[in-house]
Amino acid sequence: MNNMITKLKENQIFVFGSNLAGRHAGGAAKQAHKDFGAEWGISRGRTGQSYAFPTLDKEMNQLPIEELKNEVKYLYEYCEGNKDQTFLLTKVGCGIAQIRESVMKSLFTNPPKNLVLPEDWKN
């Protein structure tokens, strides 16, 4: 089943996994850059109709779990501050970053109402 996001409504934001160099060259990051206005060099937060969620450092190494937990906190705070928008979370960290999906899924507990998790990440 293909759950790839190909179009966004005006109030929807595409949340993709990024790296701290802001190079959106592959996976969902490439799609965010190509289709949803993610700017090259922006590694974290809102960019275009996207939100960059860092999972890799500038050298393309996995971020430590504590940093990933902080990124979840920042995303949740941003969602709470922008309740008029709906944030569509991709399976951040599970592609190029090669973080186990079970690990990433476990970080997204009690999401804000306007953050839509991947279908199989919902509890």
C-alpha positions as a Markdown table, in Angstrom:
| # | Residue | x | y | z |
|---|---|---|---|---|
| 1 | Met | 0.0 | 0.0 | 0.0 |
| 2 | Asn | 1.5 | 3.4 | -1.0 |
| 3 | Asn | 1.0 | 6.1 | 1.6 |
| 4 | Met | 3.3 | 8.6 | -0.2 |
| 5 | Ile | 2.1 | 12.2 | 0.1 |
| 6 | Thr | 2.0 | 13.8 | -3.3 |
| 7 | Lys | -0.2 | 16.8 | -2.8 |
| 8 | Leu | -0.9 | 19.1 | 0.2 |
| 9 | Lys | -3.9 | 21.3 | 1.0 |
| 10 | Glu | -3.1 | 24.9 | 1.9 |
| 11 | Asn | -3.1 | 24.2 | 5.6 |
| 12 | Gln | -1.0 | 21.0 | 5.5 |
| 13 | Ile | 2.7 | 20.8 | 6.3 |
| 14 | Phe | 5.0 | 17.9 | 5.1 |
| 15 | Val | 7.2 | 16.8 | 8.0 |
| 16 | Phe | 10.4 | 15.1 | 6.6 |
| 17 | Gly | 13.6 | 13.8 | 8.0 |
| 18 | Ser | 16.6 | 16.0 | 7.4 |
| 19 | Asn | 20.3 | 16.4 | 8.2 |
| 20 | Leu | 22.0 | 19.3 | 10.0 |
| 21 | Ala | 23.7 | 20.4 | 6.8 |
| 22 | Gly | 20.3 | 21.0 | 5.2 |
| 23 | Arg | 21.1 | 19.0 | 2.1 |
| 24 | His | 17.8 | 17.6 | 0.9 |
| 25 | Ala | 19.2 | 15.2 | -1.6 |
| 26 | Gly | 17.3 | 12.0 | -1.0 |
| 27 | Gly | 14.2 | 10.3 | 0.2 |
| 28 | Ala | 11.4 | 12.5 | 1.7 |
| 29 | Ala | 13.8 | 15.4 | 2.0 |
| 30 | Lys | 14.3 | 15.4 | -1.8 |
| 31 | Gln | 10.6 | 15.4 | -2.2 |
| 32 | Ala | 10.1 | 18.2 | 0.3 |
| 33 | His | 12.7 | 20.3 | -1.6 |
| 34 | Lys | 11.3 | 19.5 | -5.1 |
| 35 | Asp | 7.5 | 19.6 | -4.3 |
| 36 | Phe | 6.9 | 21.4 | -1.0 |
| 37 | Gly | 9.4 | 24.3 | -1.0 |
| 38 | Ala | 12.0 | 23.0 | 1.5 |
| 39 | Glu | 14.9 | 25.3 | 1.2 |
| 40 | Trp | 18.5 | 24.0 | 0.8 |
| 41 | Gly | 20.5 | 24.8 | 3.9 |
| 42 | Ile | 17.5 | 24.8 | 6.3 |
| 43 | Ser | 18.1 | 21.8 | 8.5 |
| 44 | Arg | 15.4 | 22.3 | 11.2 |
| 45 | Gly | 11.9 | 23.7 | 11.4 |
| 46 | Arg | 9.5 | 25.3 | 9.0 |
| 47 | Thr | 10.7 | 25.7 | 5.4 |
| 48 | Gly | 8.2 | 26.3 | 2.6 |
| 49 | Gln | 5.2 | 24.0 | 3.1 |
| 50 | Ser | 7.4 | 21.6 | 5.0 |
| 51 | Tyr | 9.0 | 21.1 | 8.4 |
| 52 | Ala | 12.6 | 19.7 | 8.6 |
| 53 | Phe | 13.1 | 17.2 | 11.4 |
| 54 | Pro | 16.8 | 16.4 | 11.8 |
| 55 | Thr | 17.7 | 12.8 | 12.2 |
| 56 | Leu | 21.4 | 13.0 | 10.9 |
| 57 | Asp | 24.2 | 15.4 | 11.7 |
| 58 | Lys | 26.3 | 17.3 | 9.2 |
| 59 | Glu | 28.5 | 14.3 | 8.5 |
| 60 | Met | 25.3 | 12.1 | 7.9 |
| 61 | Asn | 25.7 | 10.2 | 11.1 |
| 62 | Gln | 22.6 | 9.4 | 13.2 |
| 63 | Leu | 21.7 | 11.9 | 15.9 |
| 64 | Pro | 21.8 | 10.5 | 19.5 |
| 65 | Ile | 18.4 | 9.5 | 20.9 |
| 66 | Glu | 18.4 | 12.4 | 23.3 |
| 67 | Glu | 18.7 | 14.9 | 20.4 |
| 68 | Leu | 15.9 | 13.1 | 18.6 |
| 69 | Lys | 13.8 | 13.4 | 21.7 |
| 70 | Asn | 14.5 | 17.1 | 21.7 |
| 71 | Glu | 13.5 | 17.4 | 18.1 |
| 72 | Val | 10.2 | 15.7 | 18.9 |
| 73 | Lys | 9.7 | 18.3 | 21.6 |
| 74 | Tyr | 10.4 | 21.1 | 19.2 |
| 75 | Leu | 8.0 | 19.7 | 16.6 |
| 76 | Tyr | 5.2 | 19.3 | 19.2 |
| 77 | Glu | 5.7 | 22.9 | 20.4 |
| 78 | Tyr | 5.6 | 24.2 | 16.8 |
| 79 | Cys | 2.4 | 22.2 | 16.2 |
| 80 | Glu | 0.9 | 23.6 | 19.4 |
| 81 | Gly | 1.7 | 27.1 | 18.3 |
| 82 | Asn | 0.2 | 26.6 | 14.8 |
| 83 | Lys | -3.1 | 24.9 | 15.5 |
| 84 | Asp | -4.6 | 26.2 | 12.2 |
| 85 | Gln | -2.2 | 23.9 | 10.3 |
| 86 | Thr | -2.1 | 20.1 | 10.0 |
| 87 | Phe | 1.3 | 18.4 | 10.1 |
| 88 | Leu | 1.8 | 15.2 | 8.1 |
| 89 | Leu | 4.6 | 13.2 | 9.6 |
| 90 | Thr | 6.6 | 10.9 | 7.3 |
| 91 | Lys | 8.5 | 8.0 | 8.8 |
| 92 | Val | 11.4 | 10.3 | 9.8 |
| 93 | Gly | 14.7 | 8.6 | 10.4 |
| 94 | Cys | 13.6 | 5.3 | 8.9 |
| 95 | Gly | 15.1 | 5.7 | 5.4 |
| 96 | Ile | 18.5 | 7.2 | 4.7 |
| 97 | Ala | 19.2 | 7.6 | 8.5 |
| 98 | Gln | 18.6 | 3.8 | 9.0 |
| 99 | Ile | 17.2 | 4.3 | 12.5 |
| 100 | Arg | 15.0 | 1.3 | 13.5 |
| 101 | Glu | 11.3 | 2.1 | 12.9 |
| 102 | Ser | 10.4 | 0.8 | 16.3 |
| 103 | Val | 12.8 | 3.4 | 17.9 |
| 104 | Met | 11.4 | 6.3 | 15.9 |
| 105 | Lys | 7.8 | 5.3 | 16.5 |
| 106 | Ser | 8.4 | 5.1 | 20.2 |
| 107 | Leu | 9.4 | 8.8 | 20.4 |
| 108 | Phe | 6.1 | 10.0 | 19.1 |
| 109 | Thr | 3.9 | 9.5 | 22.1 |
| 110 | Asn | 0.9 | 11.8 | 22.9 |
| 111 | Pro | 1.2 | 13.9 | 19.7 |
| 112 | Pro | -0.7 | 17.1 | 19.3 |
| 113 | Lys | -4.1 | 16.8 | 17.6 |
| 114 | Asn | -2.8 | 18.5 | 14.5 |
| 115 | Leu | 0.1 | 16.1 | 14.0 |
| 116 | Val | -0.9 | 13.2 | 11.8 |
| 117 | Leu | 1.3 | 10.2 | 12.4 |
| 118 | Pro | 2.0 | 7.5 | 9.7 |
| 119 | Glu | -0.9 | 5.1 | 9.8 |
| 120 | Asp | 1.0 | 2.2 | 11.4 |
| 121 | Trp | 2.6 | 4.5 | 14.0 |
| 122 | Lys | -0.8 | 5.4 | 15.5 |
| 123 | Asn | -1.6 | 3.7 | 18.8 |
